[in-house]
Amino acid sequence: MVRTFTVSLLLTGALPAAAMAQHDDEIVELRQMVKSQQVEIEALKRRLDQMDSGQATNLPPSAQASHSSSKVVQSSAPLPKLGYAQPSDAHPQALDARLARIESAQIKAVLVDWSKGSPEFSTADGSLTFRPRGRVLMDLGATMGSNNGARNIVATQTRSVRLGVEGAIGRNLSYVVEGDFADNDVTVKSAYLAWTTRVVGHQAEFALGNRLNDRGLDGSSGTISVPFIERNLVAQAIIPVRGFFGMGAAARLYGDNWHLGLQLSGDDINNPGTSSDSLTLGGRAHWNPVRTDMLIVHLGAWAFYEKLAHDVARPTRAVAIGGFFNDNLRVASGTFLNPRKGAGYGFELGLIKTSLWAYGEYGSRQLEASLGRETRQEAWALAAGWFLTGDTPPYLARGGVWSRPKVKSSFTRGGTGALELALRYEGVDYSDNPTAGRGKALTAGVNWYLNNFTRLQFNAIDWTVENPLTDGTRPSDKGQTVVGRAQIAF
């Protein structure tokens, strides 16, 4: 009995001691958890306070007004009744409400990006974007030395004043609409919808509307992007009747170092619509077999076939060889009655190494008339350039075209800008047609890019033209042209 009593007494003392020890451990653990949660809550509140305070300043005026009005309503609300939960007693609900309000405001907020030279507006989730775009190209030119006095003129020209918009609706759909004033006429240029998706693991784009042709390195690039004041003679001369743009459908597939494009179109969107359109099927592919940070090799080929409408009276363009400001200085296109179909093709070869670039193009076109007559046209161009300031040539490998430059030291921010020297030798030959001419030109150019959107240009051109006279002779006329341009494009 004594033994039993002793054991019972020891157990009675040990159990409370063990319970107390366990209880103390639990209290320590709970305190640590509470402290950890308090730290997390304080951090969350600081983040919410920062978001809440910065929200009103980033929102548009209408959203700021609604945001401030909501605060007024809260401050003027009646005092809560006794016994009801106070804000200090409902932290999770208050934090959730604040977070929901902030997220709702952010979804409605409009973001603005100026990196492209004009404001691009977009929703917070990027599902909608809208950006105005445009260009102004002003020329001053002079021609001298011609045997034809009418060609020796000094004149100014508004080469292009263009204004439009571009944007996206959702992740896949985009649009572009542009109007242009040039050559004393107002026309519509780019006006299309495009759907971007993935096909066989590559990015693909399908477009409907009026779009720039994919034809040659210069022909596929905008006037604001090519290294000289005007595109080369291959782009100007070996061209379908529809011109640089065509109303229809286009598809392009892009790889890491190549692209393939196909376009089926009728006449330009500015066609008067008094007869059926001509029909043109064209395609182009480019490949960069070498593409590193220091060197890019460009290879390209293109072709088109056109079935001409019955109202086509002049299937060939009179090419401006000494600047567009001088309409008296052109390579005669000649007459070619009742043209019914045509076909053209061309090749491209280019090399870009750090700040140096060089490329050549060749193109040929054949026209056929209803009575079986044919005529052949050819053009070629060789060009090279060097950025003295060490900037890289604005070549876009994605589509094998010239694009916007990325000026390292912007002049408008106190830098030097980008300075480029360029040289081009080119020729066009329509003379297979007895009533058409031929010509050659050597152009030296200087480009000064003040920033990514502004460029000053100067071209000095030594030209030769041989246009036929009524007696069938082709007298040669030589001369020089100097052209300066101020350009801003955004």
C-alpha positions as CSV (number, residue, x, y, z in Angstrom):
1,M,0.0,0.0,0.0
2,V,2.9,2.3,0.9
3,R,4.4,1.6,-2.5
4,T,1.2,2.2,-4.3
5,F,0.6,5.5,-2.5
6,T,4.1,6.7,-3.3
7,V,3.7,5.9,-7.0
8,S,0.3,7.7,-7.1
9,L,1.8,10.7,-5.4
10,L,4.6,11.0,-7.9
11,L,2.3,10.6,-10.9
12,T,0.0,13.3,-9.5
13,G,2.9,15.7,-9.4
14,A,4.4,14.8,-12.7
15,L,1.3,15.1,-14.9
16,P,0.6,18.8,-14.2
17,A,4.3,19.6,-14.7
18,A,4.3,17.9,-18.1
19,A,1.0,19.6,-19.1
20,M,2.4,23.0,-18.1
21,A,5.6,22.4,-20.1
22,Q,3.5,21.4,-23.2
23,H,1.3,24.4,-22.7
24,D,4.3,26.8,-22.5
25,D,5.6,25.4,-25.8
26,E,2.3,25.9,-27.5
27,I,2.1,29.5,-26.3
28,V,5.6,30.2,-27.7
29,E,4.6,28.7,-31.0
30,L,1.4,30.7,-31.2
31,R,3.2,33.9,-30.4
32,Q,5.7,33.2,-33.2
33,M,2.8,32.6,-35.6
34,V,1.0,35.8,-34.5
35,K,4.2,37.8,-35.0
36,S,4.8,36.3,-38.4
37,Q,1.2,37.0,-39.5
38,Q,1.4,40.6,-38.2
39,V,4.6,41.2,-40.3
40,E,2.8,39.8,-43.4
41,I,-0.3,41.9,-42.7
42,E,1.8,45.0,-42.3
43,A,3.7,44.3,-45.5
44,L,0.5,43.7,-47.4
45,K,-1.0,47.0,-46.0
46,R,2.0,49.0,-47.0
47,R,1.8,47.5,-50.6
48,L,-1.9,48.3,-50.7
49,D,-1.3,51.8,-49.4
50,Q,1.3,52.4,-52.1
51,M,-1.0,51.0,-54.8
52,D,-4.0,53.0,-53.5
53,S,-2.0,56.3,-53.3
54,G,-0.4,55.9,-56.7
55,Q,-3.6,54.7,-58.3
56,A,-5.3,58.1,-58.5
57,T,-2.3,59.8,-60.0
58,N,-2.0,57.2,-62.8
59,L,-5.7,57.2,-63.7
60,P,-7.3,59.5,-66.3
61,P,-9.3,62.5,-64.9
62,S,-12.6,60.7,-65.0
63,A,-11.2,57.8,-63.0
64,Q,-9.5,60.2,-60.5
65,A,-12.8,61.9,-60.0
66,S,-14.6,58.7,-59.3
67,H,-11.8,57.6,-57.0
68,S,-11.9,60.8,-55.0
69,S,-15.7,60.8,-54.8
70,S,-15.6,57.3,-53.4
71,K,-13.4,58.6,-50.6
72,V,-15.9,61.4,-49.9
73,V,-18.8,58.9,-49.6
74,Q,-16.8,56.8,-47.2
75,S,-15.9,59.8,-45.0
76,S,-19.5,61.1,-44.9
77,A,-21.0,57.7,-44.0
78,P,-23.0,57.6,-40.7
79,L,-21.3,56.2,-37.6
80,P,-21.8,52.5,-37.1
81,K,-24.3,51.3,-34.5
82,L,-23.1,49.9,-31.2
83,G,-22.6,46.2,-31.2
84,Y,-21.8,46.1,-35.0
85,A,-18.4,45.1,-36.4
86,Q,-16.0,48.1,-36.6
87,P,-13.5,48.4,-39.4
88,S,-10.7,47.5,-36.9
89,D,-12.6,44.3,-36.2
90,A,-12.8,43.2,-39.8
91,H,-9.3,43.5,-41.3
92,P,-9.7,40.7,-43.9
93,Q,-12.9,42.2,-45.4
94,A,-11.4,45.7,-45.5
95,L,-8.2,44.5,-47.2
96,D,-10.2,42.5,-49.7
97,A,-12.4,45.4,-50.5
98,R,-9.5,47.7,-51.1
99,L,-7.7,45.2,-53.3
100,A,-10.8,44.6,-55.3
101,R,-11.3,48.3,-55.8
102,I,-7.6,48.7,-56.9
103,E,-7.8,45.8,-59.3
104,S,-11.0,47.1,-60.8
105,A,-9.5,50.6,-61.3
106,Q,-6.3,49.1,-62.9
107,I,-8.4,47.1,-65.4
108,K,-10.1,50.3,-66.5
109,A,-6.9,52.4,-66.5
110,V,-5.4,53.5,-69.9
111,L,-1.6,53.0,-70.4
112,V,0.4,55.3,-72.7
113,D,3.6,54.4,-74.5
114,W,5.7,57.0,-76.4
115,S,8.5,54.7,-77.6
116,K,7.2,54.8,-81.2
117,G,7.2,58.6,-81.5
118,S,3.5,59.0,-81.0
119,P,1.3,58.0,-78.0
120,E,0.1,54.4,-78.1
121,F,-2.9,54.0,-75.9
122,S,-3.6,50.5,-74.5
123,T,-5.7,48.9,-71.8
124,A,-4.0,47.5,-68.7
125,D,-4.4,43.9,-70.0
126,G,-3.2,44.9,-73.6
127,S,-6.4,43.7,-75.2
128,L,-7.0,47.0,-77.0
129,T,-4.4,49.4,-78.5
130,F,-4.6,52.5,-80.5
131,R,-1.9,54.7,-82.0
132,P,-1.9,57.6,-84.5
133,R,0.8,57.4,-87.1
134,G,2.0,59.7,-89.9
135,R,4.8,61.2,-91.8
136,V,5.9,64.5,-93.4
137,L,8.4,64.5,-96.3
138,M,9.4,67.9,-97.7
139,D,11.8,68.2,-100.7
140,L,13.9,70.9,-102.3
141,G,15.6,70.0,-105.5
142,A,17.5,71.5,-108.5
143,T,18.4,70.0,-111.9
144,M,21.2,71.4,-114.0
145,G,23.3,70.6,-117.1
146,S,20.6,69.2,-119.3
147,N,20.5,69.9,-123.0
148,N,16.7,70.2,-122.6
149,G,16.1,73.6,-120.9
150,A,12.8,72.5,-119.5
151,R,14.5,70.0,-117.3
152,N,16.8,72.6,-115.6
153,I,14.5,73.7,-112.8
154,V,14.6,74.5,-109.1
155,A,11.5,73.4,-107.2
156,T,10.0,72.4,-103.9
157,Q,7.7,69.4,-103.4
158,T,5.6,67.9,-100.7
159,R,6.6,64.4,-101.3
160,S,4.2,62.9,-98.8
161,V,2.0,64.1,-95.9
162,R,0.4,61.0,-94.4
163,L,-1.8,60.5,-91.4
164,G,-3.4,57.4,-90.1
165,V,-4.1,55.1,-87.2
166,E,-3.1,51.6,-86.2
167,G,-4.1,49.3,-83.4
168,A,-5.1,45.9,-82.1
169,I,-8.3,44.3,-80.9
170,G,-7.5,41.3,-78.8
171,R,-4.4,39.2,-79.1
172,N,-4.7,38.4,-82.8
173,L,-6.5,41.1,-84.7
174,S,-4.8,44.3,-85.8
175,Y,-5.6,47.1,-88.3
176,V,-4.0,50.0,-90.2
177,V,-5.7,52.9,-92.0
178,E,-3.7,55.7,-93.7
179,G,-4.5,58.6,-96.0
180,D,-1.7,60.3,-98.0
181,F,-1.3,63.7,-99.8
182,A,1.3,63.4,-102.6
183,D,1.8,64.7,-106.1
184,N,-1.1,67.2,-105.6
185,D,-3.5,64.3,-104.9
186,V,-5.1,62.7,-101.9
187,T,-5.2,58.9,-101.8
188,V,-5.6,56.0,-99.4
189,K,-2.5,53.9,-98.8
190,S,-2.5,51.2,-96.2
191,A,-6.0,50.1,-95.2
192,Y,-6.3,46.5,-94.0
193,L,-7.1,44.1,-91.2
194,A,-4.6,41.4,-90.2
195,W,-5.0,38.2,-88.1
196,T,-1.8,36.8,-86.5
197,T,-1.6,33.2,-85.4
198,R,0.7,30.2,-85.3
199,V,0.9,27.8,-88.3
200,V,3.2,24.7,-88.2
201,G,5.0,26.2,-85.2
202,H,5.7,29.6,-87.0
203,Q,4.1,33.0,-86.8
204,A,1.7,33.6,-89.6
205,E,-0.2,36.7,-90.7
206,F,-3.3,36.8,-92.9
207,A,-4.5,40.2,-94.1
208,L,-7.5,41.6,-96.0
209,G,-7.4,45.1,-97.6
210,N,-5.0,47.5,-99.3
211,R,-1.4,46.7,-98.4
212,L,2.1,47.4,-99.7
213,N,3.4,44.7,-102.0
214,D,6.0,42.3,-100.9
215,R,8.4,42.7,-103.9
216,G,12.1,43.3,-103.6
217,L,14.2,44.8,-100.8
218,D,13.4,48.4,-101.7
219,G,10.0,47.7,-103.1
220,S,8.8,46.0,-99.8
221,S,10.2,48.9,-97.7
222,G,8.6,52.2,-97.1
223,T,9.9,55.4,-98.6
224,I,10.8,56.6,-95.1
225,S,13.0,53.6,-94.5
226,V,15.1,53.1,-97.7
227,P,18.7,54.6,-97.6
228,F,18.1,57.1,-100.4
229,I,15.5,59.7,-101.0
230,E,13.7,57.4,-103.4
231,R,13.5,53.7,-103.9
232,N,15.8,52.2,-106.5
233,L,14.9,51.7,-110.2
234,V,14.1,48.0,-109.8
235,A,11.3,48.9,-107.3
236,Q,10.0,51.7,-109.5
237,A,10.1,50.1,-112.9
238,I,9.6,46.3,-112.5
239,I,6.2,46.7,-110.9
240,P,2.6,45.5,-111.7
241,V,0.1,47.8,-113.2
242,R,-1.6,48.1,-109.8
243,G,1.5,49.9,-108.4
244,F,3.0,49.5,-104.9
245,F,-0.3,48.7,-103.3
246,G,-3.1,46.3,-104.1
247,M,-6.6,45.6,-102.7
248,G,-6.9,41.9,-101.9
249,A,-5.7,39.2,-99.6
250,A,-2.2,38.5,-98.3
251,A,-0.5,35.8,-96.2
252,R,2.9,35.7,-94.7
253,L,4.8,33.0,-92.8
254,Y,7.8,34.0,-90.6
255,G,10.7,31.8,-89.4
256,D,13.7,32.6,-87.3
257,N,15.8,33.7,-90.4
258,W,13.3,33.6,-93.3
259,H,9.9,34.6,-94.4
260,L,7.5,33.6,-97.2
261,G,4.7,35.9,-98.5
262,L,1.9,35.5,-101.0
263,Q,-0.6,38.1,-102.2
264,L,-3.6,38.0,-104.5
265,S,-5.1,41.4,-105.4
266,G,-7.0,43.6,-107.8
267,D,-6.4,47.2,-108.5
268,D,-5.3,49.8,-106.0
269,I,-8.0,51.0,-103.6
270,N,-8.2,54.3,-105.4
271,N,-9.3,52.7,-108.7
272,P,-12.3,54.6,-110.1
273,G,-14.4,51.4,-110.4
274,T,-15.6,51.9,-114.0
275,S,-14.5,48.5,-115.2
276,S,-13.2,45.1,-113.9
277,D,-10.0,45.1,-112.0
278,S,-6.7,43.6,-113.2
279,L,-5.7,40.5,-111.2
280,T,-2.2,40.1,-109.8
281,L,-0.7,37.1,-108.0
282,G,2.7,37.8,-106.4
283,G,5.0,36.2,-103.9
284,R,8.4,36.8,-102.2
285,A,10.7,34.9,-100.0
286,H,13.9,35.9,-98.2
287,W,16.5,33.9,-96.2
288,N,19.3,34.9,-93.9
289,P,21.8,32.0,-94.2
290,V,24.1,33.9,-91.9
291,R,22.7,35.9,-89.0
292,T,24.9,36.8,-86.1
293,D,25.4,40.0,-84.0
294,M,28.1,41.1,-86.3
295,L,27.1,39.8,-89.8
296,I,23.9,39.2,-91.8
297,V,23.7,37.8,-95.3
298,H,20.4,38.5,-97.2
299,L,19.1,36.4,-100.1
300,G,15.7,37.1,-101.7
301,A,13.6,36.3,-104.7
302,W,10.2,37.4,-105.9
303,A,7.8,37.1,-108.8
304,F,4.4,38.2,-110.0
305,Y,1.8,37.4,-112.7
306,E,-0.9,39.8,-113.8
307,K,-3.9,39.5,-115.9
308,L,-4.7,43.0,-117.2
309,A,-8.1,44.5,-117.4
310,H,-9.4,45.9,-120.8
311,D,-9.2,49.5,-119.6
312,V,-5.4,49.4,-119.0
313,A,-3.9,51.9,-121.5
314,R,-0.4,52.5,-120.0
315,P,1.0,49.3,-118.4
316,T,4.5,50.8,-117.8
317,R,5.5,53.7,-115.5
318,A,7.6,56.7,-116.7
319,V,10.3,56.4,-114.1
320,A,11.6,59.4,-112.2
321,I,15.4,59.1,-112.5
322,G,16.4,62.5,-111.0
323,G,13.9,63.0,-108.1
324,F,10.1,63.1,-108.1
325,F,10.0,66.9,-107.9
326,N,11.0,67.1,-111.6
327,D,8.3,65.7,-113.9
328,N,10.2,66.8,-117.0
329,L,13.0,64.3,-116.2
330,R,11.6,60.8,-116.7
331,V,12.5,57.6,-118.6
332,A,9.8,57.4,-121.2
333,S,7.5,54.4,-120.8
334,G,6.4,54.4,-124.5
335,T,3.1,53.0,-125.9
336,F,2.0,49.4,-125.8
337,L,-1.5,48.9,-127.1
338,N,-4.0,46.3,-125.8
339,P,-1.8,44.7,-123.1
340,R,-3.4,41.6,-121.7
341,K,-1.0,40.0,-119.3
342,G,2.4,40.4,-117.8
343,A,4.9,38.6,-115.5
344,G,7.9,39.8,-113.6
345,Y,10.6,38.4,-111.3
346,G,13.6,39.6,-109.4
347,F,16.6,38.6,-107.2
348,E,18.2,40.2,-104.1
349,L,21.6,39.8,-102.5
350,G,22.7,41.8,-99.4
351,L,25.4,41.9,-96.8
352,I,25.4,43.8,-93.4
353,K,28.4,43.9,-91.2
354,T,28.3,46.0,-88.1
355,S,27.9,49.6,-89.4
356,L,28.5,48.7,-93.1
357,W,25.9,47.5,-95.6
358,A,25.8,46.6,-99.3
359,Y,23.1,45.0,-101.6
360,G,22.2,44.5,-105.2
361,E,18.9,43.9,-107.0
362,Y,17.8,42.8,-110.4
363,G,14.4,42.6,-111.9
364,S,12.8,41.8,-115.3
365,R,9.2,42.1,-116.6
366,Q,7.6,40.9,-119.8
367,L,4.3,42.2,-121.3
368,E,2.1,40.6,-123.9
369,A,-0.5,42.2,-126.0
370,S,-3.7,40.7,-127.5
371,L,-2.1,40.3,-130.9
372,G,0.9,38.4,-129.7
373,R,3.3,41.3,-129.4
374,E,5.7,41.3,-126.5
375,T,8.1,43.7,-124.8
376,R,10.7,43.1,-122.2
377,Q,11.9,45.5,-119.4
378,E,14.9,45.3,-117.1
379,A,16.3,47.2,-114.2
380,W,19.2,46.7,-111.8
381,A,20.7,48.5,-108.8
382,L,23.9,48.3,-106.6
383,A,24.2,50.2,-103.4
384,A,26.4,50.4,-100.3
385,G,26.6,52.5,-97.2
386,W,28.5,53.2,-93.9
387,F,27.4,54.6,-90.6
388,L,30.2,56.9,-89.5
389,T,28.8,57.1,-86.0
390,G,28.9,53.3,-85.6
391,D,25.2,52.8,-85.6
392,T,23.8,49.6,-87.2
393,P,21.9,49.7,-90.5
394,P,18.1,49.5,-89.9
395,Y,17.6,46.1,-91.5
396,L,14.7,44.1,-90.2
397,A,15.5,40.4,-90.5
398,R,11.9,39.3,-89.8
399,G,10.7,40.4,-93.2
400,G,13.9,41.1,-95.1
401,V,13.1,44.9,-95.3
402,W,14.5,48.3,-94.3
403,S,13.0,49.6,-91.1
404,R,13.3,52.3,-88.5
405,P,16.8,53.1,-87.2
406,K,17.8,52.8,-83.5
407,V,20.0,55.9,-83.0
408,K,22.5,55.3,-80.2
409,S,23.1,59.0,-79.5
410,S,20.0,61.1,-80.2
411,F,20.7,64.6,-81.3
412,T,17.5,65.9,-79.7
413,R,18.9,64.6,-76.3
414,G,22.3,66.2,-76.7
415,G,24.0,63.6,-78.7
416,T,25.4,63.5,-82.3
417,G,22.6,61.5,-84.0
418,A,23.5,58.9,-86.6
419,L,25.4,59.9,-89.7
420,E,25.3,57.7,-92.8
421,L,27.1,57.9,-96.2
422,A,25.6,55.9,-99.1
423,L,26.3,55.3,-102.8
424,R,24.1,53.8,-105.5
425,Y,24.5,52.9,-109.2
426,E,21.4,51.8,-111.1
427,G,19.9,51.5,-114.5
428,V,16.6,50.8,-116.3
429,D,16.0,49.7,-119.9
430,Y,12.6,49.9,-121.6
431,S,14.1,50.1,-125.1
432,D,12.9,46.7,-126.2
433,N,9.8,48.8,-126.9
434,P,10.8,51.2,-129.8
435,T,8.8,54.0,-128.3
436,A,10.3,53.7,-124.8
437,G,13.6,54.9,-123.3
438,R,16.4,53.9,-121.0
439,G,18.5,55.6,-118.3
440,K,21.3,55.3,-115.7
441,A,22.0,57.1,-112.5
442,L,24.8,57.4,-109.9
443,T,23.7,58.7,-106.6
444,A,25.8,59.9,-103.6
445,G,23.8,60.4,-100.4
446,V,24.1,61.6,-96.8
447,N,21.6,60.7,-94.1
448,W,21.6,62.4,-90.7
449,Y,19.2,60.7,-88.3
450,L,18.5,63.2,-85.5
451,N,16.6,60.5,-83.6
452,N,14.6,57.4,-84.4
453,F,11.9,59.5,-86.1
454,T,13.6,62.4,-87.8
455,R,16.0,62.4,-90.7
456,L,17.7,65.0,-92.9
457,Q,18.8,63.7,-96.3
458,F,20.9,65.0,-99.2
459,N,21.3,63.2,-102.6
460,A,23.5,64.2,-105.5
461,I,22.6,62.4,-108.7
462,D,24.5,62.2,-112.0
463,W,22.0,60.9,-114.6
464,T,21.8,59.9,-118.2
465,V,18.6,59.5,-120.2
466,E,17.9,58.2,-123.7
467,N,14.3,58.8,-124.7
468,P,13.2,58.2,-128.4
469,L,12.1,61.1,-130.6
470,T,9.4,61.1,-133.2
471,D,12.0,60.2,-135.8
472,G,13.0,57.1,-133.9
473,T,16.4,58.4,-132.7
474,R,17.5,58.2,-129.0
475,P,19.6,61.2,-128.2
476,S,21.4,61.1,-125.0
477,D,20.9,63.7,-122.4
478,K,23.0,64.1,-119.3
479,G,22.8,66.3,-116.2
480,Q,23.0,66.5,-112.4
481,T,20.3,66.8,-109.8
482,V,20.6,67.7,-106.1
483,V,17.8,67.0,-103.7
484,G,17.4,67.7,-100.0
485,R,14.7,66.3,-97.7
486,A,13.4,66.9,-94.2
487,Q,11.5,63.9,-92.9
488,I,9.6,63.1,-89.7
489,A,7.8,59.8,-89.4
490,F,6.0,58.4,-86.4
